[in-house]
Amino acid sequence: MIMLFNDSVALAPSLDFAAAELRTRRVLIVGIGLSAALALPSLVALGLDDRLINGISVWIKPLKFQASLATMLITLLLLLPLIETRTRAGLGVFLASLMAAVTANGEVIYITLQAARGRASHFNDSTPFEAMAYSVMGAGAALLVLSSLVIGVYILLRPRPGASTGLRLGGGWGLVIGSVTTLITAFALGSGQIDGPGHWVGGIKTDIGGLPLFGWSRTGGDLRVPHFFATHIMQALPILGLGLDRWTPRFARPGIALGAIISIAVVVATFVQAVQGQPFL
């Protein structure tokens, strides 16, 4: 772990910083491209395939994950320039980016294949293979989030000289806080210890009639709600930082601190609401 954050560890002595950084960026770009490429046939299948899981199209979940994980990889790609040049070209950033791209697309590919088979990908241990795949997918998701945590720590500890305060703090703390809260909410969601397997808590255990666009339960609690808000702290705080840098740069530090507190409060409040069996709206 100490070596991971040692900015003297280069990819290879023969590679200059620009070439090494380009390799890291390509890894993320390929990951984004694969998720985007899978979205097109999924959209076509959504219009042609009438099979259902939990009352909704089998293709809804793949499309959500293709969009969500591509967004996460895009976030990492856009925030990489906040890390100083030597560190950005180092082995630690490359490995974190590679791990993020591999685990994100491994998860997307499995979810898409299960949809093509008309089978659930989550909370499905009906066969030995599916039970093993679900466990592997959970471990991969944890590694994906830890990869974003590592990049967030790099931004905070090895910032690029001249990086604007709001974006640097928003990007670094957004990835760190978003990663930690995502791990916590994902464990609660995936463990099945709250009202049995599934994301529902109380209410009718179906996705029919869910909140428009999001699909969250409107008859009971839904653990996907705090998980959603936790994950998107990774985008919310950098966007807040950009706004603070543009309009009130003097208040960048307190603004990010306040934004972080509010973000955590939203995750906690929606988690408590879900556990109590209350719908978000």
C-alpha positions as CSV (number, residue, x, y, z in Angstrom):
1,M,0.0,0.0,0.0
2,I,2.9,2.4,0.7
3,M,4.4,1.6,-2.7
4,L,1.0,2.3,-4.3
5,F,1.1,5.9,-3.3
6,N,4.9,6.4,-3.9
7,D,5.0,8.7,-6.9
8,S,8.5,7.5,-7.8
9,V,7.1,4.1,-9.0
10,A,6.9,4.5,-12.8
11,L,5.3,2.2,-15.3
12,A,8.6,1.5,-17.0
13,P,11.9,3.3,-17.1
14,S,11.7,3.6,-20.9
15,L,8.4,5.3,-21.0
16,D,8.1,9.1,-20.7
17,F,5.4,10.6,-18.5
18,A,3.2,11.5,-21.5
19,A,3.2,8.0,-22.9
20,A,2.6,6.4,-19.5
21,E,-0.3,8.8,-18.8
22,L,-1.8,8.0,-22.3
23,R,-1.7,4.3,-21.5
24,T,-3.7,5.0,-18.3
25,R,-6.3,7.1,-20.2
26,R,-6.6,4.5,-22.9
27,V,-7.6,1.9,-20.4
28,L,-10.4,4.0,-19.1
29,I,-11.5,5.1,-22.6
30,V,-11.7,1.4,-23.7
31,G,-13.8,0.6,-20.6
32,I,-16.1,3.5,-21.4
33,G,-16.4,2.4,-25.0
34,L,-17.3,-1.2,-24.1
35,S,-20.1,-0.1,-21.8
36,A,-21.4,2.2,-24.4
37,A,-21.2,-0.4,-27.1
38,L,-23.2,-2.8,-25.0
39,A,-25.9,-0.2,-24.5
40,L,-26.9,-0.1,-28.2
41,P,-28.0,-3.8,-28.5
42,S,-29.6,-3.5,-25.1
43,L,-31.7,-0.6,-26.2
44,V,-32.8,-2.6,-29.3
45,A,-33.6,-5.6,-27.2
46,L,-35.6,-3.4,-24.9
47,G,-38.0,-2.7,-27.7
48,L,-38.2,-6.2,-29.1
49,D,-37.9,-8.5,-26.0
50,D,-41.1,-8.8,-23.9
51,R,-39.6,-11.0,-21.1
52,L,-39.9,-9.7,-17.6
53,I,-38.0,-9.9,-14.2
54,N,-39.7,-8.6,-11.1
55,G,-42.4,-7.2,-13.4
56,I,-40.2,-5.1,-15.7
57,S,-38.2,-5.7,-18.8
58,V,-35.1,-7.9,-18.4
59,W,-33.2,-5.1,-20.2
60,I,-33.8,-2.3,-17.7
61,K,-31.1,-3.4,-15.3
62,P,-28.3,-3.8,-18.0
63,L,-29.1,-0.4,-19.4
64,K,-29.0,1.2,-15.9
65,F,-25.6,-0.4,-15.1
66,Q,-24.2,0.3,-18.6
67,A,-25.0,4.0,-18.1
68,S,-24.0,4.2,-14.4
69,L,-20.6,2.4,-14.7
70,A,-19.7,4.3,-17.9
71,T,-20.5,7.5,-16.0
72,M,-18.2,6.4,-13.2
73,L,-15.3,5.6,-15.6
74,I,-15.9,9.0,-17.3
75,T,-15.6,10.7,-13.9
76,L,-12.3,9.0,-13.2
77,L,-11.0,10.0,-16.7
78,L,-12.0,13.6,-16.3
79,L,-10.5,13.9,-12.8
80,L,-7.1,12.3,-13.6
81,P,-5.6,15.6,-14.7
82,L,-6.0,16.9,-11.1
83,I,-3.1,14.5,-10.1
84,E,0.4,15.9,-10.6
85,T,2.2,14.7,-13.7
86,R,4.8,12.2,-12.3
87,T,2.2,10.5,-10.1
88,R,-0.4,10.4,-12.9
89,A,2.1,8.5,-15.0
90,G,2.9,6.1,-12.2
91,L,2.1,2.5,-11.6
92,G,-0.4,3.2,-8.8
93,V,-2.8,5.3,-10.9
94,F,-2.5,2.9,-13.9
95,L,-3.4,-0.1,-11.7
96,A,-6.3,1.7,-10.1
97,S,-7.6,2.7,-13.5
98,L,-7.1,-0.8,-15.0
99,M,-8.9,-2.3,-12.0
100,A,-11.8,0.1,-12.4
101,A,-12.2,-0.6,-16.2
102,V,-11.9,-4.4,-15.8
103,T,-14.3,-4.8,-12.8
104,A,-16.8,-2.3,-14.2
105,N,-17.0,-4.1,-17.6
106,G,-16.9,-7.5,-16.0
107,E,-20.0,-6.6,-14.0
108,V,-21.7,-5.0,-17.1
109,I,-21.0,-8.1,-19.3
110,Y,-22.4,-10.6,-16.7
111,I,-25.5,-8.5,-16.1
112,T,-26.1,-8.2,-19.9
113,L,-25.5,-11.9,-20.5
114,Q,-28.0,-12.8,-17.7
115,A,-30.6,-10.5,-19.3
116,A,-30.0,-12.2,-22.6
117,R,-30.7,-15.5,-20.9
118,G,-33.8,-14.1,-19.2
119,R,-32.1,-14.7,-15.8
120,A,-31.6,-12.3,-12.8
121,S,-28.1,-11.3,-12.1
122,H,-28.5,-10.0,-8.6
123,F,-29.7,-12.1,-5.6
124,N,-29.7,-15.1,-7.8
125,D,-28.1,-18.3,-6.4
126,S,-30.4,-20.7,-8.2
127,T,-27.5,-22.6,-9.7
128,P,-23.9,-23.2,-8.5
129,F,-22.7,-21.1,-11.4
130,E,-25.0,-18.2,-10.7
131,A,-24.2,-18.3,-7.0
132,M,-20.5,-18.2,-7.7
133,A,-20.9,-15.4,-10.3
134,Y,-22.9,-13.3,-7.9
135,S,-20.2,-13.6,-5.3
136,V,-17.5,-12.8,-7.9
137,M,-19.6,-9.8,-9.1
138,G,-19.8,-8.5,-5.5
139,A,-16.1,-8.8,-5.0
140,G,-15.5,-7.0,-8.3
141,A,-17.9,-4.2,-7.4
142,A,-15.9,-3.7,-4.1
143,L,-12.6,-3.5,-6.1
144,L,-14.2,-1.1,-8.5
145,V,-15.2,1.3,-5.7
146,L,-11.8,0.9,-4.0
147,S,-10.1,1.9,-7.3
148,S,-12.0,5.2,-7.3
149,L,-11.1,5.6,-3.6
150,V,-7.4,5.2,-4.5
151,I,-7.6,7.8,-7.3
152,G,-9.4,10.2,-4.9
153,V,-6.6,9.8,-2.4
154,Y,-4.1,10.6,-5.1
155,I,-5.9,13.8,-6.0
156,L,-5.8,14.9,-2.3
157,L,-2.2,13.9,-1.6
158,R,-0.5,14.5,-5.0
159,P,-2.5,17.3,-6.6
160,R,-1.3,19.0,-9.7
161,P,0.3,22.4,-9.0
162,G,-2.1,25.1,-9.9
163,A,-5.2,22.9,-9.7
164,S,-8.2,25.0,-8.6
165,T,-9.1,24.5,-5.0
166,G,-12.8,23.8,-5.5
167,L,-12.4,21.2,-8.2
168,R,-9.4,19.5,-6.5
169,L,-11.2,19.2,-3.1
170,G,-14.5,18.3,-4.8
171,G,-12.9,15.7,-7.0
172,G,-10.7,14.2,-4.2
173,W,-13.3,14.2,-1.5
174,G,-16.1,13.3,-3.9
175,L,-14.3,10.1,-4.8
176,V,-13.3,9.3,-1.3
177,I,-16.6,10.0,0.4
178,G,-18.6,8.5,-2.5
179,S,-16.5,5.3,-2.4
180,V,-16.8,4.8,1.4
181,T,-20.6,5.5,1.4
182,T,-21.1,3.3,-1.7
183,L,-19.3,0.4,0.0
184,I,-21.4,0.7,3.1
185,T,-24.7,1.0,1.2
186,A,-23.8,-1.7,-1.2
187,F,-23.0,-4.1,1.6
188,A,-26.4,-3.4,3.2
189,L,-28.1,-3.9,-0.1
190,G,-26.3,-7.0,-1.2
191,S,-26.2,-8.8,2.1
192,G,-29.9,-9.6,2.1
193,Q,-30.0,-9.1,5.9
194,I,-32.6,-6.3,5.8
195,D,-36.0,-7.8,5.1
196,G,-34.5,-10.7,3.1
197,P,-32.8,-10.8,-0.3
198,G,-33.6,-7.9,-2.6
199,H,-33.7,-4.2,-2.5
200,W,-37.2,-3.9,-1.0
201,V,-38.0,-3.3,2.6
202,G,-41.7,-3.8,3.3
203,G,-44.2,-2.9,0.6
204,I,-44.8,-5.1,-2.5
205,K,-41.7,-6.9,-3.7
206,T,-42.1,-6.0,-7.3
207,D,-40.6,-3.3,-9.6
208,I,-43.9,-2.6,-11.2
209,G,-45.1,0.9,-10.7
210,G,-41.7,2.2,-9.4
211,L,-40.7,5.8,-9.4
212,P,-40.4,7.1,-13.0
213,L,-36.9,6.9,-14.4
214,F,-35.4,5.4,-11.3
215,G,-37.8,2.5,-10.7
216,W,-37.6,2.8,-6.9
217,S,-40.4,1.3,-4.9
218,R,-43.4,3.5,-4.1
219,T,-45.0,1.0,-1.7
220,G,-42.2,0.5,0.8
221,G,-38.5,1.2,1.4
222,D,-35.9,0.7,-1.3
223,L,-32.2,0.3,-0.5
224,R,-31.2,1.4,-3.9
225,V,-32.1,5.0,-3.0
226,P,-29.2,5.6,-0.5
227,H,-26.9,3.5,-2.7
228,F,-27.7,5.9,-5.6
229,F,-27.1,9.0,-3.6
230,A,-23.8,7.6,-2.2
231,T,-22.5,6.6,-5.6
232,H,-23.2,10.0,-7.2
233,I,-21.4,11.9,-4.6
234,M,-18.5,11.2,-6.9
235,Q,-20.0,13.5,-9.5
236,A,-21.9,15.9,-7.2
237,L,-18.9,17.3,-5.3
238,P,-16.7,17.9,-8.3
239,I,-19.5,19.7,-10.0
240,L,-20.0,21.8,-6.8
241,G,-16.3,22.5,-6.8
242,L,-16.4,23.7,-10.4
243,G,-19.3,26.1,-9.5
244,L,-17.5,27.4,-6.5
245,D,-14.3,28.0,-8.5
246,R,-16.2,29.9,-11.1
247,W,-18.5,32.1,-8.9
248,T,-17.1,32.2,-5.3
249,P,-13.6,30.9,-5.2
250,R,-12.9,32.4,-1.8
251,F,-15.5,30.0,-0.3
252,A,-14.3,26.9,-2.1
253,R,-13.0,25.1,1.0
254,P,-16.0,25.8,3.3
255,G,-18.3,25.2,0.3
256,I,-16.9,21.7,-0.4
257,A,-17.0,20.9,3.4
258,L,-20.7,21.9,3.6
259,G,-21.4,20.0,0.4
260,A,-19.7,16.9,1.8
261,I,-21.7,17.1,5.1
262,I,-25.0,17.5,3.2
263,S,-24.1,14.6,0.9
264,I,-23.5,12.3,3.8
265,A,-26.6,13.5,5.5
266,V,-28.7,12.7,2.4
267,V,-27.3,9.2,2.3
268,V,-27.9,8.6,6.0
269,A,-31.4,10.0,5.9
270,T,-32.5,8.0,2.8
271,F,-30.9,4.8,4.3
272,V,-32.9,5.3,7.6
273,Q,-36.0,6.0,5.5
274,A,-35.5,2.8,3.5
275,V,-34.8,0.6,6.5
276,Q,-38.0,1.9,8.1
277,G,-39.9,0.7,5.0
278,Q,-40.9,4.1,3.8
279,P,-40.8,5.0,0.0
280,F,-38.5,7.8,-1.1
281,L,-41.5,9.6,-2.7
